[in-house]
Amino acid sequence: VFWRFKDVKPDTLGPNTRIFQWVPQKDLLGIWSIEFVRMTVKWMSVLLLLQMSCYLRSGNCGKVLVWPMEYSHWLNLKIILNELVQRGHEVTVLRTSASIFLDPQKSPGLKFESFPTSISKDDLDKIFTMLINVWTYEISGNLCLSFSPLLQNVFSELSDSYLKICKDTVSNKQLMTKLQRSKFDVLFSDAAAPCGELIAELLQIPFLYSLRFSPGYTMEKYSGKFLVPPSYVPVIMSGLGGQMTFMERVKNMMCMLYFDFWFQTYNDKKWNQFYSETLGRPTTVTETIGKAEMWLIRSYWDLEFPRPTLPNVDYVGGLHCKPAKPLPKEMEDFVQTSGEHGVVVFSLGSMVSNMSEDKANAIAWALAQIPQKNDLLGHPKTKAFVTHGGANGIYEAIHFGIPMVGIPLFAEQHDNIAYIVAKGAAVSVDFRTMKRADLLSALETVINNPFYKMNAMWLSTIHHDQPMKPLDRAIFWIEFVMRHKGAKHLRPLAHNLTWYQYHSLDGLKKKYLKKSVISLWLEMKTWSYLHSKWKIFVQTSGEHGVVVFSLGSMVLWRFEGKTPDTLGPNTRVYKWLPQNDLLGHPKTKAFVTHGGANGIYEAIHFGIPMIGISLFAEQHDNIAYIVAKGADIRISDDTGDTP
């Protein structure tokens, strides 16, 4: 057993257990591969080309400003930032003098802009430690229903500290002037650390978030306009997962209402006043956060349960996972002594300390009882992961298909473990009431019952079977926002509504249903050369170009009789038009259309502005959407007059 533990060595520690203050968790959970160890010059060349790709694409390299968060949040953020550097982008991290985890020497590829704050490193570390200890040892397993005033007080103290840091940042004229002159393309931030959005607003640059969760999904709902139906989506920090019973749905609703109330009353007035004064206009933190172009949620559907989502939200859980590397010699030697039986990895994360002696001895005793018997020979990969349920560790176990014993401590760890238990890949143990026999029973269950390994491997298969790796998706969206100066077309229009408009309380206005289309580009094709008769006619337009006019195959523009008297010399009537090819011709200036989806998307594909004469079905909606986006003029279908 590998046990990550920093306190006094327990008296009951068995000979099969080694304690380390740090373990290479990803490498222990993974089976290191010969292919990785024997990486050839060919693959090194591919890596070098990837690093240089941004330089080879002139004008695509960007400047990224980062407002970070501490602890495991920074570890996730750093994975993305290092990849951005590998692709040639310039990444600058704002680092306060109170920073705990941000070490420039450990991230040589990143630029750090350090500046002083009125909060010391010890002050911030003390608050974080208090938060973890209160959450771990003083809050019961009922979670949201026992979200005590004591914990709320710690949150308020943490919020006040970040408010001081934020004030010190934006009031630092030398720093802000330097940032203005640097002309950053985008700001990337962890939404759990407020102030990044304010800096982006002051610099007038787009910003996007990385986020695991906020209590009760309140930030996601109120700022991001996420949809969280409580009837079948477990509210984070409710400890619920999967198919909920009636009473569980009642609890879920109570949790949602509680967190909604807490969010509305939680220390926002100070932040709202500060943001309004700084920006010189009335605003709120919620409104400012809502201006994020994209939300990169550090979770995925292998862990989560299905729910409605938005186009400016992507789930990138497990982006930090990578192939396992060879272990340090001391650990490798210990692993080899396990023979066919494998090893158990035990880690309660980087933020847990001061475990009681009784708890430490109970854990050590249980680990010492894991049998080394022949009946395990039928299970050559009987590894298990004993974890507190942090998202990073959960995803490393999913990545490698390792079943788990969950001992959740704080935050969303109870939810993570509940999700994995519901999916049949883990057994949960209550840390507060845990006895020796409880942990031993859980370990024996996970190791001996193939059900858990099978389900863990299924989750691993789901995790790996994605069209694009999580890290690549995260990088894509950051680069996308830089290329397009934002992603306004993906943000829901709910951001433009008041709360009473959002709930249609203002009236008797019609409520139009949004339509979603899947696989939009399947029918698009690159324009081909026109037939000679079309080409000759197009060329006669000179510098003025041509206009493509089509009202669809169901409208009688197929003249077989007398040509209309009003037909001008610049107009041709045909029974059929190669519409896709005409729209793709460089001389085409406009497209007159009835608003059918095919024609609309052909015009979008080639970037042709439209005149819409909608006739039936969803054509009125299609034209209305394009008019709203400024790429179309609408004409009434009955009078020919503009409405």
Secondary structure as GFF3:
##gff-version 3
##sequence-region A 1 643
A	DSSP	beta_strand	2	4	.	.	.	ID=ss1
A	DSSP	beta_strand	18	20	.	.	.	ID=ss2
A	DSSP	alpha_helix	25	29	.	.	.	ID=ss3
A	DSSP	alpha_helix	34	37	.	.	.	ID=ss4
A	DSSP	alpha_helix	41	56	.	.	.	ID=ss5
A	DSSP	beta_strand	63	67	.	.	.	ID=ss6
A	DSSP	alpha_helix	72	86	.	.	.	ID=ss7
A	DSSP	beta_strand	90	96	.	.	.	ID=ss8
A	DSSP	three_ten_helix	104	106	.	.	.	ID=ss9
A	DSSP	beta_strand	111	115	.	.	.	ID=ss10
A	DSSP	alpha_helix	121	137	.	.	.	ID=ss11
A	DSSP	three_ten_helix	143	146	.	.	.	ID=ss12
A	DSSP	alpha_helix	149	170	.	.	.	ID=ss13
A	DSSP	alpha_helix	173	182	.	.	.	ID=ss14
A	DSSP	beta_strand	186	190	.	.	.	ID=ss15
A	DSSP	alpha_helix	196	203	.	.	.	ID=ss16
A	DSSP	beta_strand	207	211	.	.	.	ID=ss17
A	DSSP	three_ten_helix	215	217	.	.	.	ID=ss18
A	DSSP	alpha_helix	218	222	.	.	.	ID=ss19
A	DSSP	alpha_helix	246	265	.	.	.	ID=ss20
A	DSSP	alpha_helix	268	279	.	.	.	ID=ss21
A	DSSP	alpha_helix	285	289	.	.	.	ID=ss22
A	DSSP	beta_strand	295	297	.	.	.	ID=ss23
A	DSSP	beta_strand	313	315	.	.	.	ID=ss24
A	DSSP	alpha_helix	329	336	.	.	.	ID=ss25
A	DSSP	three_ten_helix	339	341	.	.	.	ID=ss26
A	DSSP	beta_strand	344	347	.	.	.	ID=ss27
A	DSSP	alpha_helix	357	368	.	.	.	ID=ss28
A	DSSP	three_ten_helix	374	376	.	.	.	ID=ss29
A	DSSP	beta_strand	384	387	.	.	.	ID=ss30
A	DSSP	alpha_helix	391	400	.	.	.	ID=ss31
A	DSSP	beta_strand	404	406	.	.	.	ID=ss32
A	DSSP	alpha_helix	413	422	.	.	.	ID=ss33
A	DSSP	beta_strand	426	428	.	.	.	ID=ss34
A	DSSP	alpha_helix	436	448	.	.	.	ID=ss35
A	DSSP	alpha_helix	450	464	.	.	.	ID=ss36
A	DSSP	alpha_helix	470	484	.	.	.	ID=ss37
A	DSSP	three_ten_helix	488	490	.	.	.	ID=ss38
A	DSSP	three_ten_helix	493	496	.	.	.	ID=ss39
A	DSSP	alpha_helix	499	502	.	.	.	ID=ss40
A	DSSP	alpha_helix	532	539	.	.	.	ID=ss41
A	DSSP	three_ten_helix	542	544	.	.	.	ID=ss42
A	DSSP	beta_strand	546	550	.	.	.	ID=ss43
A	DSSP	alpha_helix	579	583	.	.	.	ID=ss44
A	DSSP	beta_strand	588	593	.	.	.	ID=ss45
A	DSSP	alpha_helix	597	606	.	.	.	ID=ss46
A	DSSP	beta_strand	610	612	.	.	.	ID=ss47
A	DSSP	alpha_helix	619	628	.	.	.	ID=ss48
A	DSSP	beta_strand	632	634	.	.	.	ID=ss49
###
